[in-house]
């Protein structure tokens, strides 16, 4: 069970449990095939089983979690076809969010993105998968959060909840870790610095495709073991 999940207040309990678990999925706190036990989450959050069950069923409906039986909920297993499906959708939505966000980014925003990217690079050099994932998420959503379309942002977050466990397994793997370009965000930052929305969107697309080829190779290798 993940130690970072803390008890929460009772108001809007189901929605808050949903938000916390989805954030944990995005952060890669759960691994593929990991079983999610309702009573353990309820104890962790300090609530009854009902709001936890409701929250998990919502994540099942969004395909971020699997339900194999009436009381067995788990993180989906590693699957190349599922990853490619998620990436295909992300390749349409995330460049769009970036193009919309580009003119909205302030000098302070750009400075923060550069700072986040430095931490991302350091995490890669240290082969720290948890920190690398955290800073990668901060970087991307530091851009997407400025797109001005809350529905688009929510959809992207849902896709990241499904992708998070895959990325955690990928970053944990020594072979795939050695393949990562520690400065893979440079083209994105350069385009944002020039306020070139089209180039920034294309750079995000290139980033997703570049990482995607390594992740696909990892998934193919793991499934062949």
Backbone as a ProteinNet text record, in pm:
[ID]
protein_1_A
[PRIMARY]
XXXXXXXXXXXXXXXXXXXXXXXXXXXXXXXXXXXXXXXXXXXXXXXXXXXXXXXXXXXXXXXXXXXXXXXXXXXXXXXXXXXXXXXXXXXXXXXXXXXXXXXXXXXXXXXXXXXXXXXXXXXXXXXXXXXXXXXXXXXXXXXXXXXXXXXXXXXXXXXXXXXXXXXXXXXXXXXXXXXXXXXXXXXXXXXXXXXXXXXXXXXXXXXXXXXXXXXXXXXXXXXXX
[TERTIARY]
84.6	0	88.5	44.3	124.2	115.1	231.7	234.9	192.4	200	169	19.4	-64.7	-209.6	-248.1	-303.9	-333.7	-484.7	-527.2	-669.5	-719.4	-845.4	-902.7	-1033.2	-1078.6	-1200.2	-1321.1	-1432.5	-1548.9	-1629.8	-1617.9	-1695.8	-1659.1	-1763.7	-1743.2	-1642.9	-1659.1	-1559.3	-1530.9	-1635.9	-1614.4	-1533.7	-1569	-1498.2	-1353.6	-1329.9	-1194.4	-1109.9	-1170.4	-1098	-1062.3	-1159.4	-1135.1	-1016.7	-1015.2	-908.7	-773.2	-769.2	-643.9	-590.9	-679.7	-635.4	-594.2	-668.9	-632.3	-496.1	-471.3	-341.4	-229.7	-257.4	-158.2	-130	-232.6	-213.2	-128.5	-159.2	-82	64	87.3	222.3	298.8	230.6	297.6	316.3	230.3	240.2	188.1	114.4	66.7	135.3	163.8	228.5	124.7	153.8	63.5	36.4	-87.5	-134.9	-151.3	-120.5	-133.2	-280.3	-311	-449.4	-480.9	-599.3	-644.5	-748.9	-717.4	-806.8	-886	-1017.1	-1104.9	-1085.5	-1078.9	-1069.6	-937.9	-830.5	-702.7	-705	-766.3	-778.5	-869	-977.7	-1068.7	-997.4	-915.7	-838.9	-738.2	-673.2	-573.5	-636.9	-755.7	-823.2	-904.4	-924.4	-1003.3	-1150.5	-1203.3	-1344	-1400.9	-1529.4	-1592.5	-1560.5	-1602.1	-1572.7	-1654.7	-1773.2	-1864.5	-1805.3	-1752.5	-1696.8	-1575.2	-1498.8	-1383.7	-1430.9	-1531.2	-1585.5	-1640.3	-1712.5	-1768.2	-1656	-1550.7	-1438.6	-1368.9	-1347.8	-1280.1	-1365.2	-1496.5	-1583.3	-1581.5	-1567.6	-1555.5	-1427.4	-1319.1	-1192.4	-1199.3	-1276.5	-1299.4	-1373.4	-1474.1	-1552.3	-1465.9	-1360.9	-1268.3	-1153.5	-1155	-1056.5	-917.1	-910.4	-783.2	-756.7	-864.2	-855.6	-937.1	-906	-980.6	-1060.1	-1175.2	-1250.5	-1268.7	-1199.8	-1204	-1320.6	-1360.7	-1473.6	-1542.7	-1651.1	-1732.4	-1651.4	-1551.3	-1475.2	-1325.6	-1285.8	-1143.9	-1113.8	-1050.3	-1014.3	-862.5	-807.1	-662.1	-621	-494.3	-437	-423.4	-458.5	-445.9	-303.1	-287.6	-153.7	-84.6	45.6	119.1	70.4	39.8	-14.2	22.6	93.8	141	25.9	-75.7	-188.7	-260.2	-277.2	-343.9	-259.5	-128.7	-42.1	-47.5	-43.4	-48.1	-180.5	-289.9	-419.6	-416.2	-364.6	-355.2	-265.3	-153.1	-59.6	-120.7	-196.8	-260.4	-354.6	-431.2	-523.5	-445.5	-341.6	-260.3	-193.2	-154.3	-88.2	-179.7	-309.5	-404.7	-433.4	-448.3	-494.9	-384.4	-269.2	-165.7	-98.7	-73.6	-26.9	-129.2	-257.4	-362.6	-358.9	-350.2	-343.5	-220.4	-110.5	12.5	-1.3	-59.5	-79	-168.2	-272.6	-362.1	-294.2	-205.2	-139.9	-27.6	37.4	158.7	142.7	40.8	29.3	-11	-51.3	-95.5	17.7	131.6	242	317.5	334.3	407.1	556.9	635.7	779.3	806.4	724	738.9	708.4	604	571.2	688.4	747.4	858.1	979.8	1004.9	1116.3	1093.5	969.5	936	950.4	908.5	922.8	1070	1153.5	1297.5	1354.6	1307.3	1352.4	1309.2	1184.5	1134.2	1216.2	1247.5	1322	1461.7	1524.7	1655.6	1645.4	1538.8	1519.6	1489.7	1416.4	1387.6	1517.2	1606.1	1734.4	1817	1823	1898.9	1844.4	1712.3	1651.5	1690	1697.1	1738.6	1882.6	1969.7	2111.4	2133.4	2045.2	2053.9	1979.9	1912.2	1831.3	1727.2	1661.8	1557.8	1422.1	1355.4	1230.3	1116.6	1108.3	998.7	1009.5	1129.5	1149.2	1138.7	1187.5	1179.6	1034	952.3	809.9	742.7	776.4	713.6	744.3	870.7	907.8	858.6	849.1	793.2	647	573.1	432.5	422.2	505	502.1	529.8	622.3	658.4	541.3	487.1	379.6	254.7	215.6	93.3	117.3	244	274.5	239.2	241.4	199.2	48.9	1.5	-138.6	-236.3	-196.6	-288.3	-320.3	-243.1	-267	-349	-402.6	-471.7	-605	-663.9	-788.8	-913.9	-898.4	-1012.8	-1014.6	-1092.9	-1093.9	-1132.3	-1223.3	-1264.6	-1149.6	-1077.7	-961.9	-858	-832.3	-735.1	-777.9	-907.2	-957.7	-941.8	-965.6	-949.5	-803.4	-713.1	-570.6	-528.9	-580.4	-548.9	-597.9	-715.5	-768.2	-677.8	-628.6	-536.1	-406.2	-359.4	-237.5	-257.3	-377.8	-405.8	-390.5	-427.4	-411.1	-266.9	-192.8	-55.3	44.6	10.9	103.9	168	90.4	151.9	244	209.8	295.5	429.9	424.9	547.3	630.2	564.2	638	715.8	650.8	719.6	835.3	813.2	916.5	1035.5	1008.7	1117.4	1190.6	1122.6	1186.6	1281	1264.1	1341.8	1478.5	1583.3	1718.9	1747.9	1698.3	1725.6	1662.5	1534.1	1467.4	1517.9	1557.5	1611.2	1735.1	1816.9	1938.9	1911.6	1791.7	1757	1703.4	1671.8	1607.5	1703.2	1656.6	1730.2	1702	1805.2	1778.5	1734.6	1753.2	1713.1	1605	1512.8	1411.6	1310.8	1312.4	1217.8	1275.6	1398.7	1463.5	1390.2	1348.1	1277.7	1146.2	1079.4	954.7	981.7	1083.4	1117.1	1158.7	1235.1	1278.1	1158	1062.3	943.8	856.9	842	762.8	829	961.9	1033.7	1015.3	992.6	968.6	819.6	736	590	537.6	601.7	561.6	471	340.3	243.6	250.5	259.1	262.9	387.3	503.1	627.2	624.3	563.1	553.3	466.4	354.7	268.5	339.7	416.5	490.6	601.5	662.2	767.2	711.3	590.9	525	498.3	452.6	426.1	554.1	663.7	792.1	837.7	815.9	851.6	774.2	644	560.9	601.2	629.7	668.4	805.3	897.9	1032.2	1031.9	961.8	950.1	868.8	767.5	678	748.4	847.6	917.6	994.7	1056.4	1128.2	1032.8	918.7	820.9	762.2	731.6	678.4	778.9	906.7	1010.4	1019.6	1009.9	1010.3	892.7	773.3	653.9	663.7	713.8	729.8	829.8	937.2	1038.2	983	909.5	854.1	751.7	666.4	563.2	623.7	747.3	813.8	892.7	905.1	981.8	911
-118.5	0	123.9	229.8	349.5	439.6	469.5	545	690	743	885.2	913	809.3	830	855.4	971.9	1014.3	1021.5	1012	1028.5	1163.1	1167.9	1292.4	1321.4	1446.3	1486.4	1419.4	1417.6	1343.1	1413.3	1545.8	1619.5	1574.6	1545.4	1501.3	1385.6	1288.2	1183.4	1104.9	1063.3	982.5	1058.3	1185.6	1265.8	1287.8	1304.4	1328.9	1202.6	1088.1	961.3	938.5	965.4	952.7	1039.2	1164.3	1256.1	1207.8	1158.8	1113.2	988.4	893.1	769.3	797.2	882.5	916.2	984.9	1074.8	1142.2	1040.7	940.9	837.2	754.4	729.4	657.2	739.3	868	956.2	959.2	963.6	972.5	841.8	734.2	605	538.3	571.7	510.3	367.4	329.6	192.8	128.6	1	-73.4	-153	-184.4	-269.9	-401.2	-447.5	-570.9	-560.9	-445.3	-432.7	-435	-517	-526.2	-409.8	-351.6	-240.6	-294.8	-295.2	-350.9	-239.5	-250.9	-144.6	-119.9	-226.4	-207.4	-142.5	-169.6	-106.1	43	77.5	218.4	290.9	226.2	287.3	315.6	222.2	242.8	355.5	359.4	463.5	602.5	613	742.1	775.3	677.4	700.6	714.6	629.4	636.8	495.5	486.9	357.2	306.3	184.2	124.3	186.2	240.8	287.5	395.5	507.3	609.2	560.1	469.3	412.8	328.6	245.6	162.3	249.8	355.4	446	510	553.9	617.5	518.6	397.6	297.7	258.3	249.4	215.3	325.5	449.2	559.1	544.3	505.4	484.6	361.9	262	146	190.3	274.8	321.8	404	467.8	545.5	460.4	331.5	234.2	256.9	333.4	348.7	228.1	159.3	36.7	-72.6	-197.2	-313.4	-375.4	-431.4	-508.8	-648.5	-745.8	-883.5	-960.8	-921.6	-986.7	-880.4	-919.6	-823.2	-745.8	-809.6	-743.6	-739	-764.2	-764.5	-654.9	-550.7	-437.2	-427.4	-404.3	-398.2	-298.8	-265.4	-184	-271.8	-221.9	-303.1	-352.4	-469.9	-523.3	-447.5	-469.4	-411.5	-471.2	-385.2	-431.2	-329.5	-374.4	-283	-216.2	-294.1	-239.4	-131.1	-152.6	-52.2	74.2	57.4	174.8	254.8	185.9	255.5	329.8	268.4	336.3	466.2	459.4	577.8	683.7	639.8	734.7	801.5	725.6	781.5	895.5	876.3	981.7	1100.1	1071.9	1179.4	1261.9	1197	1268.3	1370.4	1353.2	1451.3	1561.7	1523.4	1619.2	1703.4	1645.2	1719.8	1827.7	1803.1	1915.2	2028.1	1993.1	2095.2	2178.8	2112.6	2185.6	2275.6	2227.4	2306.5	2429.7	2412	2525.8	2632.7	2587.8	2683	2751.5	2677.4	2731.6	2829.1	2810.4	2887.1	3038.2	3101	3246.7	3288.9	3194.3	3225.1	3213.5	3160.2	3139.4	3270	3303.2	3424.2	3395	3500.9	3482.4	3402	3424.7	3347	3199.5	3171.2	3033	2966.2	3037.5	2981.9	2957	3047.5	3028.5	2905.7	2886.3	2769.9	2640.4	2641.4	2522.5	2487.4	2586.7	2561	2503.7	2554.4	2503	2358.1	2328.3	2191.4	2099	2146.4	2062.1	2030.2	2124.7	2097	1985.3	1987.6	1880.8	1748.7	1754.7	1635.8	1574.2	1658.2	1610.8	1545.2	1609.9	1555	1419.9	1406.8	1278.4	1169.6	1205.3	1108.3	1065.7	1161.2	1130.8	1044.6	1062.7	984	851.5	828	707.1	691.4	802.3	804	806.2	689.8	684.3	763.2	767.2	837.3	987.6	1042.7	1185.8	1222.1	1134.7	1162.2	1170.4	1078	1081.6	1206.3	1240.8	1356.4	1484.8	1502.9	1625.2	1625	1508.8	1501.8	1545.1	1499	1538.7	1688.8	1739.9	1882.9	1965.2	1918.9	1992.1	1996	1879.6	1874.1	1948.1	1926	1991.5	2138.4	2177.6	2318.8	2392.4	2318.2	2372.7	2355.8	2231.3	2202.4	2279.7	2305.7	2373.2	2515.8	2568.8	2704.4	2705.2	2590.4	2582.5	2657	2679.2	2753.2	2671.8	2540	2451.3	2342.7	2361.7	2265.3	2124	2109.2	1975.9	1904.4	1975.7	1917	1874.1	1958.1	1924.8	1801	1790.6	1675.2	1546.3	1552.2	1433.7	1390.3	1486.7	1453.6	1390.8	1443.6	1385.7	1241.9	1214.3	1077.8	984.5	1031.7	951.2	926.1	1025.3	1008.2	911.3	904.9	807.7	665	644.3	511.7	484.9	590.7	576.2	567.6	627.5	635.4	503.8	398.5	271.5	213.4	235.2	188.9	260.7	392.6	471	431.9	401.8	361.6	233.2	136.9	11.8	37.6	125.9	160.2	227.8	328.5	399.9	312.7	213.4	122.7	24.7	9.9	-88.9	-30.7	-95.8	-43.4	-27.6	-118.9	-113.4	11	32.1	147.4	276.9	274.4	394.1	444.1	352.4	393.3	453.8	433.7	484	626.9	677.7	808.3	922.4	1017.9	1140.7	1236.3	1271.3	1355.1	1496.9	1541.1	1675.4	1670.9	1577.9	1555.9	1669.6	1763.3	1875.2	2001.9	1998.5	2120.7	2185	2106.3	2163.4	2228.4	2169.3	2226.6	2362.9	2369.9	2495	2602.3	2563	2660.4	2720	2633.9	2681.4	2769.4	2730.7	2811.6	2946.8	2946.5	3071.2	3168.3	3115.2	3198.4	3227.5	3176.3	3191.7	3138	3031	2967.7	2850.1	2873.7	2771.9	2645.7	2662.7	2546.1	2462.5	2528.3	2455.7	2387.7	2453.2	2394.1	2269.3	2276.4	2159.3	2044.9	2077	1973.7	1915	1999.1	1951	1855.2	1884.6	1792.8	1659.7	1667.3	1546	1464.2	1532.2	1464.7	1399.6	1469.7	1416.6	1288.7	1290.8	1173.3	1056.2	1086.5	981.1	924.3	1013.2	967.7	874.4	915	828.2	704.2	722.5	611.6	494.8	520.8	411.4	328.4	396.1	323.8	244.7	306.4	238.4	117.7	132.3	19.6	-94.7	-61	-163.8	-234.7	-156.8	-214.2	-310.2	-266.3	-349.6	-476.5	-464.7	-583.1	-679.9	-626.4	-711	-780.8	-705.5	-764	-872.1	-844.2	-942.7	-1067.2	-1053.4	-1168.9	-1251.9	-1199.8	-1273.3	-1402.7
0	0	0	-65.1	-82.3	40.5	101.3	225.5	209.3	86	69.2	73.3	66.9	74.3	220.1	245.9	381.8	405.8	533.1	563.6	516	473.7	424.2	497.5	489.1	557	492.9	566.8	521.6	413.6	401.3	302.6	161.8	82	-56.2	-64	23.1	41.2	-85.8	-155.9	-275.2	-380.7	-402.3	-501.5	-461.1	-333.8	-287.9	-292.8	-261.5	-275.7	-422.4	-508.8	-653.1	-695.6	-651.3	-688.5	-638	-515.3	-456.1	-527.1	-554.9	-619.3	-763.3	-833	-970.3	-973.7	-879.6	-872.8	-846.6	-761.9	-734.7	-859.6	-940	-1065.5	-1162.1	-1173.3	-1261.3	-1217.3	-1086.9	-1032.2	-1042.5	-1081.2	-1090.3	-955.6	-859.7	-727.4	-726.3	-829.4	-844.4	-964	-952.2	-1059.2	-1139.1	-1265.6	-1344	-1270.9	-1279.1	-1215.7	-1064.3	-1005.4	-860.5	-820.4	-723.4	-676.3	-583.3	-599.9	-516.7	-420.1	-292.8	-191.8	-124.5	-134.8	-86.1	62.5	141.6	286.5	326.7	252.1	283.7	250.8	137.5	102.7	202.1	241.1	337.6	468.8	511.6	635.4	617.6	501.1	474.7	475.3	413.6	405.9	530.5	617.2	736.9	708.6	619.6	582.4	572.5	540.1	519.9	380.2	352.4	222.2	109.2	142.6	37.2	-52.7	0.6	-89.4	-165.8	-106.9	-176.6	-294.3	-269.6	-377.6	-490.2	-455.5	-556.5	-639	-570.8	-640.4	-734	-687.4	-770.4	-889.9	-870.6	-982.4	-1088.3	-1044.9	-1141	-1222.7	-1157.6	-1228.1	-1318.7	-1278.2	-1365.7	-1491.2	-1474.1	-1589	-1684.3	-1631.7	-1714.4	-1768	-1732.1	-1778.9	-1721.6	-1613.8	-1543.7	-1454.1	-1413.5	-1335.1	-1401.9	-1367.7	-1416.9	-1302.9	-1334.7	-1237.4	-1294.4	-1233.6	-1281	-1221.7	-1102.9	-1035.6	-950.9	-885.7	-811.9	-708.8	-648.9	-543.5	-573.4	-698.9	-732.6	-834.6	-787.3	-871.9	-875.3	-992.1	-1004.2	-1112.1	-1113	-1219.1	-1343.2	-1460.8	-1582.1	-1602.9	-1663.2	-1689	-1802	-1814.3	-1925.7	-2055.9	-2152	-2279.1	-2386.6	-2488.6	-2592.3	-2666.3	-2701.9	-2777.3	-2697.9	-2568.5	-2484.3	-2475.8	-2460.7	-2454.6	-2584.8	-2698	-2827.3	-2844.1	-2797.5	-2803.4	-2722.8	-2600.5	-2516.1	-2579.6	-2633.6	-2695.5	-2818.1	-2895.6	-3015	-2978.6	-2872.7	-2828.7	-2773.5	-2695.3	-2638.9	-2748.1	-2857.6	-2967.8	-3034.1	-3018.5	-3070.6	-2970	-2843.1	-2742.5	-2680.4	-2653.8	-2582.9	-2668.7	-2798.2	-2881.2	-2889.5	-2894.8	-2897	-2770.6	-2655.5	-2528.9	-2525.3	-2581	-2582.8	-2671.1	-2788.2	-2879.2	-2814.6	-2746.2	-2679.8	-2561.4	-2494.1	-2374.9	-2408	-2521.5	-2552.5	-2535.7	-2593.5	-2577	-2436.1	-2352.9	-2216.8	-2114.7	-2155.4	-2063.7	-2039.7	-1913.4	-1876.5	-1866.7	-1850.8	-1830.2	-1703.8	-1603.4	-1479.9	-1504.3	-1583.2	-1617.7	-1689.2	-1785.5	-1862.9	-1773.3	-1681.2	-1588.2	-1500.8	-1457.1	-1374.6	-1454.1	-1580.6	-1664.7	-1683.8	-1702.4	-1715.3	-1585.8	-1473	-1343.8	-1323.9	-1359.3	-1348.9	-1438	-1558.3	-1651.3	-1599.4	-1530.2	-1470.3	-1367.3	-1288.8	-1189.8	-1258.4	-1370.4	-1449.9	-1503.3	-1553.8	-1605.3	-1494.5	-1378.8	-1267.2	-1222.6	-1220.9	-1183.3	-1282.3	-1411.6	-1511.9	-1493.4	-1464.9	-1444.5	-1320.2	-1221.3	-1097.9	-1108.7	-1222.6	-1243.3	-1132.7	-1099.9	-996.9	-1065.8	-1080	-1155.8	-1093.9	-961.8	-895.1	-919.6	-898.9	-920	-1067.8	-1154.3	-1298	-1342.6	-1296	-1329.4	-1272.8	-1150.6	-1086.3	-1162.8	-1198.6	-1268	-1413.1	-1473	-1608.1	-1606.5	-1506.2	-1494.7	-1468.4	-1376.2	-1346	-1471.3	-1552	-1673.4	-1771	-1802.3	-1901.1	-1854.4	-1730.3	-1683.5	-1649.4	-1632.4	-1622.6	-1750.5	-1861.1	-1991	-2009.9	-1998.3	-2030.3	-1942.6	-1817.2	-1725.3	-1769.3	-1863.5	-1913.8	-2043.4	-2082.8	-2212.2	-2213.2	-2097	-2089	-2114.4	-2130.2	-2153.7	-2046	-1939.4	-1829	-1870.7	-1965.8	-2010.3	-2079.6	-2164.9	-2231.8	-2129.7	-2031.6	-1927.7	-1849.7	-1817.7	-1743.5	-1823.5	-1953.7	-2038.5	-2042	-2054.3	-2055.2	-1922.6	-1812.8	-1681.4	-1671.5	-1727.6	-1727.4	-1807	-1919.9	-2000.1	-1924.9	-1851	-1773.4	-1657.6	-1603.3	-1497.3	-1549.1	-1675.1	-1735.9	-1775.2	-1806.6	-1853	-1738.2	-1622.7	-1510.7	-1469.4	-1445.4	-1406.4	-1513.8	-1641.2	-1750.8	-1744.1	-1726.2	-1718.6	-1596.8	-1485.3	-1365	-1391.5	-1455.2	-1487.3	-1584	-1679.4	-1777.6	-1711.1	-1627.5	-1561.5	-1460.3	-1404.7	-1309.8	-1377.9	-1506.1	-1579.6	-1617.3	-1577.8	-1600.8	-1749.3	-1829.5	-1973.7	-2034.3	-2007.3	-2065.9	-2005.3	-1877	-1814.9	-1885.7	-1936.3	-2003.7	-2139.6	-2191	-2323.5	-2320.1	-2202.5	-2193.4	-2226.3	-2305.5	-2331.9	-2217.2	-2133.6	-2016.4	-2051.7	-2177.8	-2217.2	-2326	-2311.7	-2415	-2426.8	-2332	-2334.5	-2396.6	-2443.1	-2489.9	-2607	-2704.2	-2819.4	-2777.5	-2679.3	-2628.8	-2566.7	-2482.3	-2415.5	-2514.9	-2616	-2716.8	-2790.4	-2827.2	-2899.4	-2810.6	-2684.5	-2591.7	-2569.7	-2561.7	-2542.3	-2657.4	-2776.9	-2895.2	-2915.3	-2824.1	-2833.8	-2966.5	-3015.6	-3141.9	-3108.7	-3110.7	-3067.4	-3153.3	-3284.6	-3372.7	-3348.6	-3335.3	-3309.3	-3173.1	-3074.8	-2941.1	-2943.8	-3014.3	-3027.7	-3096.5	-3200.6	-3273	-3185.7	-3102.3	-3013.2	-2907.9	-2858.4	-2765.4	-2835.3	-2959.1	-3036.4	-3055.1	-3086.7	-3103.5	-2973.1	-2862.1	-2730.7	-2700.7	-2727	-2701.8	-2791.9	-2917.9	-3011	-2977.2	-2936.1	-2902.4	-2783.2	-2678.1	-2561	-2594.6	-2680.1	-2713.3	-2777.6	-2863.4	-2929.1	-2827.3	-2729.3	-2624.5	-2534.9	-2502.2	-2416.2	-2487.8	-2617	-2694.1	-2699.2	-2718.6	-2721.8	-2587.3	-2479.7	-2345.1	-2325.7	-2366	-2348.6	-2431.1	-2554.4	-2638.3	-2574.7	-2517.1	-2456.7	-2332.3	-2250.3	-2128.1	-2160.9	-2258.5	-2294.6	-2356.8	-2406.8	-2467.2	-2369.2	-2242.9	-2141.5	-2101.1
[MASK]
+++++++++++++++++++++++++++++++++++++++++++++++++++++++++++++++++++++++++++++++++++++++++++++++++++++++++++++++++++++++++++++++++++++++++++++++++++++++++++++++++++++++++++++++++++++++++++++++++++++++++++++++++++++++++++++++++

